[in-house]
């Protein structure tokens, strides 16, 4: 049942946490974030996945515990399922090389790609290029 899966997400071992994080049920996936043993490496791998639900990405993006890590922020911005407002707010943290990847990506929303180009242009203008 869903409640059993949530309990497993909150208390399970690494393999169970990863399986529950990739659950299509948003409440189960988000329950993983309440597990004290969840590591940055695990969050990094999960946010890379294209099969993760957008609610999980939203919850991770709003959490100071996770979004402070560069790799997690990068994965959230580069994931096509990330809500646009979240991708746009985290974009300024990325270096130029990653912004270039976001700008060129055809899998992301056009608004996200064009915002990446705008951030790069703004940075280049400040640098006098």
N, C-alpha and C positions, 0 to 999 in steps of 0.2 A: 504494500500500500504506500501511498504518498508519505504518510507520517513515518513509516518505517524507513523509507529512503532518506527523509530529512534527518532522522536520528542517526542513520549511518553516515550521512554527510558531515554531521557535527562531531561524530565520535570515531569514525573509521580510520583505517590505516591509509598509507599513501595511495595504494592501488584503488581502494574504495573511494577515497576523496576524488581522485582523478575521474573515475567513472561517474560519480555523482555530479561533478562539476560540468561534465559534458551532457548531462541529462537534458532532454527537451522540455522538462517541466521547470519553469523559472524559479519557483519556490524551493525546489530541491537543489538546483544549481547554486542559488544564492545562499543556501544553508551551509554550504562548504566554507563560506567566508567566516562563519562563526566558529570554525574549528581552529583552536589555538595552535595546532601543529602544522597548519598550512604554511608552506614556505614561499618565498619570493620566486624560487625556481619553478615551483608548481604553478603559481599564478601566471608566470611568464609563458609556460607551455600552453596553458589553457587559453590565455588571451590570444595566442597565435592561431588557434584553431578557428577555422571558418564555420564550424558546425555549432559553435557556442551560441547561446541565446543572448539577445541584445540586453535583456534585463541584467544578466550577469555582468556584462561589460559595463553597463551603467553603474551598477553597485561597486565594482572595482574602481571605476573612474572617479567616483565620489568619495572613496576611502583614502584618507591621507596615508594610511599604513601601506597601501600598495602603489598608489599613483606617484609617490615620491621616487620610485625606482625608474630610472630612465628606460630600461628595456620593456617594462610593463606599459609605460606611457606610449612608447613607440608602437608596441603591438596593438594597443587600443586604437590609436589613430589610424593604423594601417589595416584594421579589420573592417571589412565591408558592412558588418552587422552593427557597428558602433553607431549610436544615435549621433546625428550630425552636430548638435550643439556641443556634445562632449568632445568629439574629434576636433572641432574648431577651437575649443577652449584649451586643449592640450597641445595643439599644434606649435605654439610659440616656444615650447620647451625643446623641440627637435632641432638638431643641427642641420645645416644646409644639405648635406648628402641625403639624409632621410626625407627632408622636405622635397627634394628633387624626385625621390621615389614616389612620394605621395602625389606630387603634381603630375607625374607620368602615368599613374595607375589608372587603368580603365575599369577596375573592379569597384572603385570607390565612387561615391556620389559626386556628380560634377561640381557641386558647391564646395565640397571638401578639396577637390583637386585645384579648383580655381583659387580658393583661399590660400592654399599652399604656395601657389605662384605669386599671389599678392604679398605674402609674408616674405618670400625670397626677394621680390622686387624692393620691398621696403628696407630690408636689410642691406641690399646692394646699394640702395640710394644713400643710406646712412654711412656706408663705407666709402662712398664716392666712386662707385664703379659704374 
